[in-house]
């Protein structure tokens, strides 16, 4: 009986690990740059900002509860997170880079 119970507990533990890892899937920066605005919010909202930094490296800018990522030459991603580091919203900004000051 103990052997069966041990096997069941191990299986439950492994299933729990698989469920947690699938929830935390973070798309790459190149994947995000190909997504629509609503897809970006769905993919990143509720994630931990530190998990994003671990996956993508450091943002180009970081301010009070907001990180900015350069997706490509003309696309910026603004990620706003709460005081616990959980992402609340994302905003894609498309524009051309500024000309260097003379």
C-alpha positions in Angstrom: 0.0 0.0 0.0 2.8 2.4 0.9 4.4 1.7 -2.5 1.3 2.6 -4.4 0.8 5.7 -2.3 4.4 6.8 -3.0 3.9 6.3 -6.8 0.7 8.3 -6.8 2.4 11.1 -4.8 5.3 11.2 -7.2 3.0 11.3 -10.2 1.0 14.2 -8.7 4.2 16.1 -8.0 5.5 15.6 -11.6 2.1 16.7 -13.1 2.2 19.8 -10.9 5.7 20.6 -12.1 4.6 20.2 -15.7 1.6 22.5 -15.1 3.7 25.2 -13.5 6.3 25.2 -16.3 3.7 25.5 -19.0 2.1 28.6 -17.3 5.4 30.4 -17.1 6.3 30.1 -20.8 7.8 33.3 -21.9 8.0 34.1 -25.6 11.3 35.4 -27.0 11.7 39.0 -27.9 11.5 38.1 -31.6 8.3 36.2 -31.1 6.8 39.2 -29.2 7.8 41.6 -32.1 5.6 39.5 -34.4 2.6 39.5 -32.1 -0.5 41.7 -32.2 -1.0 44.1 -29.2 -3.7 41.8 -27.6 -1.5 38.7 -28.0 1.4 40.5 -26.2 -0.8 41.4 -23.3 -2.2 37.9 -23.1 1.3 36.3 -23.3 2.9 38.6 -20.7 0.3 39.8 -18.2 0.5 38.1 -14.9 4.2 37.0 -15.4 7.0 38.0 -13.1 9.1 40.8 -14.4 12.2 39.1 -13.2 11.4 36.0 -15.3 11.2 38.4 -18.3 14.6 39.9 -17.5 16.1 36.4 -17.0 14.8 35.4 -20.4 15.5 38.6 -22.3 18.4 40.2 -20.5 18.2 43.8 -19.2 15.8 46.3 -20.7 17.0 49.4 -22.5 15.3 51.5 -19.8 13.9 50.8 -16.4 12.0 53.2 -14.3 9.6 53.1 -11.4 7.6 49.9 -12.1 8.1 50.1 -15.9 10.7 48.5 -18.2 11.2 49.4 -21.9 12.5 46.8 -24.4 13.7 47.5 -27.9 12.1 44.9 -30.1 13.5 46.1 -33.4 14.7 49.3 -35.0 11.3 51.0 -34.8 9.3 49.0 -32.1 9.4 49.5 -28.3 7.6 47.5 -25.7 6.7 49.2 -22.5 5.9 46.7 -19.6 4.3 48.0 -16.5 4.3 45.9 -13.3 3.1 46.3 -9.8 5.0 46.5 -6.5 5.4 42.7 -6.3 6.9 42.6 -9.8 3.9 41.1 -11.6 3.2 42.4 -15.0 0.0 44.4 -15.3 0.1 45.8 -18.8 2.1 46.1 -22.0 2.2 48.7 -24.7 3.8 48.5 -28.1 5.0 51.8 -29.5 6.0 52.0 -33.1 8.1 54.9 -34.3 11.3 55.8 -36.0 14.5 56.3 -34.1 15.5 59.9 -33.3 18.3 61.5 -35.3 21.5 62.0 -33.3 21.9 65.5 -31.9 24.6 67.6 -33.5 
